Amino acid sequence: MTTSTPQSAALRPEPAADAAPAAAADTGYVHGYSPTEARRLGEQADTLAALLHAGTSYPAGSRVLEVGCGVGAQTVHLLTANPGVLLTAADVSADSLARARDRVAEQLPGADVRWHCGDLHRLPFPDGSFDHLFVCFVLEHLADPAAALAALRRLLRPGGTVTVIEGDHGSAFFHPRGAAAQRVVDHLVRLQADGGGDALIGRRLYPLLTGAGFRDVAVGPRTVYADGARPALVEGFTRRTFVAMVEAVRGEAVEAGLSTAEAFDRGVAELRRAAEPNGTFHYTFFKAVAVNP
Amino acid sequence: MTTSTPQSAALRPEPAADAAPAAAADTGYVHGYSPTEARRLGEQADTLAALLHAGTSYPAGSRVLEVGCGVGAQTVHLLTANPGVLLTAADVSADSLARARDRVAEQLPGADVRWHCGDLHRLPFPDGSFDHLFVCFVLEHLADPAAALAALRRLLRPGGTVTVIEGDHGSAFFHPRGAAAQRVVDHLVRLQADGGGDALIGRRLYPLLTGAGFRDVAVGPRTVYADGARPALVEGFTRRTFVAMVEAVRGEAVEAGLSTAEAFDRGVAELRRAAEPNGTFHYTFFKAVAVNP
C-alpha cells in the first residue's frame, strides 16, 4: 500500500487531431507528463490490471498494435498476458515512449517490442498491418474519437479486432454524498472537455465503434466498488487513483475560474470521506471489443 | 418482449416506521399498488433475476425469512433457486401478500410458504427464529433503514446471514446525455426522499449493515449496461423498467411543483433516446451479504 501512488483513472496521452507530436507532448494532456505522473500511471495500471485486462487474450504470433501506449503502463500487462505476440507500441510523445521502453526493459527483460512515435491519426503502417488493436485510456483525450477510430480501423486486417478501454467520470458516486465533492468531480470533467476531450466517453463506446464501421461491437462495464471491507482498494483506487486525480487539477480549476482554491479544497476533503471506514466509492470502466468487417 | 412491462427498479412496499399496516398499504410507497404495477414488478424481477439472485443459495431445511415480499416477485425466484428451504414471506400489505400467494401458487404449485402480514420493525417471531433473511428493494422505502436492520437482526440466529439488494439511482447514466433527462431522474429521487425513502441507498449498504451490528459485510455491485447490441435488455430494462419508472411519477412531480408537465415530458423523451439504437444505459444495483455475530 505504501508504495502505491497511482493518480489518474484516465490516463493515456494523445494530442488533438492536428497537433504535431513535439508540441503535443507538452499540451492537451490534462494529467501532464511528469515522472511522478508516470509512476502513478504504472501503479494504477497494476491495481486495475486484473479488472481491465481480463479477457484480452491474443494468440501467439498475432500482430498487435497498442495505440497511445504512453509510458507503457498497460504495455507491460499486455505482454505479460500475451507473451507470444508481435507487439508494436505507438505514442505521440517521444519522451513517454522512452519511458515505456525503459519500463518494459526493466520489468520484462528480453521482451520484443517495436516502438513507434507518431500521431495515431496518421500512423504510417500499410492497410491491414495488424490482427489486433489495443486502445486504453486514449479516446477520452481526443477531439474527434470517431475519426481516430476510423483511421485506426484501416490498420486492421479484415476480421481483426479492436479493444477499447475507457472510464466515465459520470459513473463516480460515493458515500457520504456532498455537493462540494460533486463539484470538484464536475470541474475535472469540464477541464477535460475544455481541452477537447471527454471524461464521460465510456458510455459512448458503442455508438463510436459502430459509427466507425466496426461490427460485432460488444461493450461491457467493469465496475470498481470500494468500501471499508476492501482497504487495499480504498487506498489504491478511491484515495490514490480517483481522489488524487481530482486533486491534481486544483491549479487548473482555480486558474480557469471554476473554483476558488478554498472551495476546491473543501470539495476534495469531502470526497476523501468516501475513503474513510464508513465511506464507499463506485466507478465503472467500459471495455469494448469489436471486429473489422 | 411485447408482454414485458416491468416499471420500477426500486420496488418493494414498506411503510414508514410507525404506519399501521392497513393505512400503509395506500400511502408512502412511491410506486403504488395497482395490478399493473404488480405485473410490472413480477416481470422486472424475471428480467433481473439472474443478475440479482446469482450467489444466493440456502441449504435445504434452512429457515428463511423474506422481508417485504410485496407481490412475490422475488419470492418465486428465491423458491426456484432454493427449493428445499422453509420460507416465511412477510409484508405489511395484506393485499400484496394475497397477490404473492397467488403468484407462488400459480408458478410453483405445491410450494410451501408461510405468509405473514406485519410491519417489519415489529415482526412477532422469537429471537433467532431464522437462519437467513432476504431483503430486496425494501430499505430504500424506509425512513430509518438502520433501525429496521437492527430490528431484523434480532430475528436471525447467531451466524445467520442477511442478504440485502438495493438500487441506487445515482448510478443511472446514459447516452445521449441531456439536462432535461437528468432532471426527471432527479425528480424521482427527490420524490422518494420527500416520502421518507432514499433512492440512493445502494451506496450506503455497507455502513448501514456494519452500523446495525452485522459482521463480515460483503457488498458487491451488480451492474446493468444496455446498448444496441442487447435489444432485449434495452427493452426490458432501459425502456420498460427505468424509463417507465421515471414516467410513472409524472403526476406526482408536477403536483409537487418540481416540473411542468411539458418539461417532464421533454425529459422523458430525452431519456428515451438511451433506448434507441445508438443509445446506452448504465445502472448499478448493490447486493450485500452479512453475518449476525
Boltz contact constraints between the chains, C-beta under 6 A:
constraints:
  - contact:
      token1: [A, 170]
      token2: [B, 173]
      max_distance: 6.0
  - contact:
      token1: [A, 173]
      token2: [B, 170]
      max_distance: 6.0
  - contact:
      token1: [A, 175]
      token2: [B, 203]
      max_distance: 6.0
  - contact:
      token1: [A, 175]
      token2: [B, 204]
      max_distance: 6.0
  - contact:
      token1: [A, 203]
      token2: [B, 175]
      max_distance: 6.0
  - contact:
      token1: [A, 203]
      token2: [B, 280]
      max_distance: 6.0
  - contact:
      token1: [A, 204]
      token2: [B, 175]
      max_distance: 6.0
  - contact:
      token1: [A, 206]
      token2: [B, 227]
      max_distance: 6.0
  - contact:
      token1: [A, 206]
      token2: [B, 280]
      max_distance: 6.0
  - contact:
      token1: [A, 207]
      token2: [B, 278]
      max_distance: 6.0
  - contact:
      token1: [A, 219]
      token2: [B, 227]
      max_distance: 6.0
  - contact:
      token1: [A, 221]
      token2: [B, 223]
      max_distance: 6.0
  - contact:
      token1: [A, 221]
      token2: [B, 225]
      max_distance: 6.0
  - contact:
      token1: [A, 223]
      token2: [B, 221]
      max_distance: 6.0
  - contact:
      token1: [A, 223]
      token2: [B, 223]
      max_distance: 6.0
  - contact:
      token1: [A, 225]
      token2: [B, 221]
      max_distance: 6.0
  - contact:
      token1: [A, 227]
      token2: [B, 206]
      max_distance: 6.0
  - contact:
      token1: [A, 227]
      token2: [B, 219]
      max_distance: 6.0
  - contact:
      token1: [A, 229]
      token2: [B, 217]
      max_distance: 6.0
  - contact:
      token1: [A, 278]
      token2: [B, 207]
      max_distance: 6.0
  - contact:
      token1: [A, 280]
      token2: [B, 203]
      max_distance: 6.0
  - contact:
      token1: [A, 280]
      token2: [B, 206]
      max_distance: 6.0
